[in-house]
Amino acid sequence: MRFIAAVVMLLVSGLALAATVYKWVDENGVTHYSDQPHPGAQKVTVAAPQTYSAPPPPAVAPAVKASTVSNIETVWQENLNVRKRWLGKFVAQGALGVDAVA
């Protein structure tokens, strides 16, 4: 049911875009627009609506090389070792109030 309603709405909106528009100025100087012709009315050309076209998606980044993953793991392990040594110094000094580092 929703699909049918959507199709009908699309068709009706298409008809609205194809409608003829008339413009006229009344005796008080007020400009009017209508889809019904009036005496002295001029046809108005309605420009096509502005649209936006998205740029193409960027190319997929190449897969990470195994050597890069290995380098990351090495750096991570070195960082962990530095943190353990640093924490060990504090434990040795009794600064943290604990007896051992896991």
C-alpha positions in Angstrom: 0.0 0.0 0.0 2.8 2.4 0.8 4.5 1.6 -2.5 1.3 2.5 -4.4 1.0 5.8 -2.5 4.6 6.6 -3.2 4.2 6.0 -7.0 1.0 8.1 -7.0 2.8 11.0 -5.3 5.7 10.8 -7.8 3.3 10.9 -10.7 1.4 13.9 -9.2 4.6 15.8 -8.4 5.7 15.3 -12.0 2.5 16.8 -13.2 3.0 19.8 -11.0 6.4 20.5 -12.6 4.9 20.4 -16.0 2.1 22.9 -15.2 1.9 26.3 -17.0 2.3 29.3 -14.7 0.8 32.7 -15.5 1.9 36.1 -14.1 -0.1 39.3 -14.0 -0.2 42.6 -12.1 -3.6 43.8 -10.7 -4.9 47.4 -10.6 -3.2 47.9 -7.2 0.3 47.0 -8.5 0.4 43.6 -6.8 2.0 40.8 -8.8 0.1 37.5 -8.9 1.1 34.0 -10.1 -1.4 31.3 -10.9 -2.0 28.2 -13.0 -5.2 29.7 -14.3 -4.9 32.3 -17.1 -6.2 35.9 -16.3 -6.8 38.8 -18.6 -3.4 40.4 -19.4 -1.5 37.5 -17.9 1.8 36.4 -19.3 3.1 32.8 -19.4 6.1 32.3 -17.2 8.8 29.9 -18.1 9.7 27.9 -15.0 13.3 26.9 -14.7 14.2 23.3 -14.0 14.8 22.7 -10.3 18.4 22.7 -9.1 19.9 19.3 -8.5 23.0 18.0 -6.9 25.1 15.2 -8.2 27.4 13.7 -5.6 31.0 13.3 -6.6 32.2 9.7 -7.2 33.3 7.9 -4.1 37.1 7.9 -3.4 39.1 4.9 -4.4 39.4 2.2 -1.8 42.6 2.5 0.2 45.1 -0.4 -0.5 45.2 -3.1 2.1 47.7 -2.7 4.9 50.9 -4.7 4.3 51.8 -7.5 6.7 55.1 -5.7 7.4 53.2 -2.6 8.5 51.1 -4.7 10.9 54.3 -6.3 12.2 55.9 -2.9 12.7 52.8 -1.7 14.6 52.9 -4.8 16.9 56.6 -4.2 17.5 56.1 -0.6 18.5 53.1 -1.5 20.7 55.2 -4.2 22.5 58.1 -1.7 23.0 55.6 0.8 24.4 54.2 -1.8 26.8 57.7 -2.7 28.0 58.5 0.9 28.7 55.3 1.3 30.7 56.0 -1.9 32.7 59.6 -0.6 33.5 58.2 2.8 34.5 55.5 1.2 36.7 58.1 -1.1 38.2 60.2 1.9 39.4 57.2 3.2 41.2 56.4 -0.1 42.8 60.0 -0.5 43.9 59.9 2.9 45.5 56.6 2.0 47.2 54.9 5.0 45.7 51.8 3.2 44.6 51.2 1.1 47.8 51.2 -2.2 45.9 53.7 -5.1 46.2 53.9 -6.4 42.7 53.1 -5.7 39.1 51.0 -8.1 37.1 
